Amino acid sequence: MSENFSARETFAIYGECATTITFIRDEFVTEEKTFPTMQDAIDYLKAIDPTPRGIVLHIRAHGRDIPFDRDNIAKLMREF
């Protein structure tokens, strides 16, 4: 994603898509959780305390995974 990332536009396009969150706990431990919609994934992230060391959000759309980095995830969390 770029600095022109729009959380609202992203949500309008991909909001109903299945979304997987990959949590990076340390160098060796990762965990994945899949949610039916992006909103479900964002709500789950907002409830986590403490926030994991690393987070990557993947939206499954059009037959491929679209990754979102930590900065863009933060924008999504702020706006939704």
C-alpha angles and dihedrals in degrees: 000000000000136000086265088069112142115201092195094051091046091050092048091053102036105019094111095045124108108261130202124199119204113201118201107206096173138327092296107029125073130162131195130205125182124207130191093236140019091245091057090052093048092048090052092050091051090055096051116105120210101024112235119252092254135015131187121183119204123193117200108220137146092003096304142081117251111201124212121198128222095269093053092044088055089053091051091049093050094050098040 
